[in-house]
Amino acid sequence: QVPVVESGGALVQPGESLNLSCAVSRIYFRAYHANWYRQTPGNQRALVASITAGGTTNYVDSVKGRFTISRDNAKNMVYLQMNGLRVDDTAVYYCNVRNQFSSQAYWGQGTQVTVSS
């Protein structure tokens, strides 16, 4: 069983919002940094937002002010609230968790976000 599972992707119109969820299991989540990446066809996965085990967040410039990453350690969840979605936000979004003390990391299977009018 994959310890990281994303959900929440959908087809939306420009300007709308989505909240992606990432459920983490079978690991001690509090010891892991968490990241959201996205990938479009023909391109490598690109980091969108990150949150450290301690709660510090960072964003790529193109989503600053529109996306918010958060985590709930009690529920073993990571979220990506996406507001003001644009056509160029269309991608498969992946959740990644990485142990802060080692190289151990896990990826989810991805969730499709499509922004189109």
Buried (B, 14 or more C-beta within 10 A) or exposed (E): EEBBBBEBBEEBEEEEEBEBBBBBEEBEBEBBBBBBBBBEEEEEBEEBBBBBBEEEBEBBEEBEEBBBBBBEBEEBBBBBBBBEBEEEBBBBBBBBBBBEEEEEEBBBEBBEBBBEE
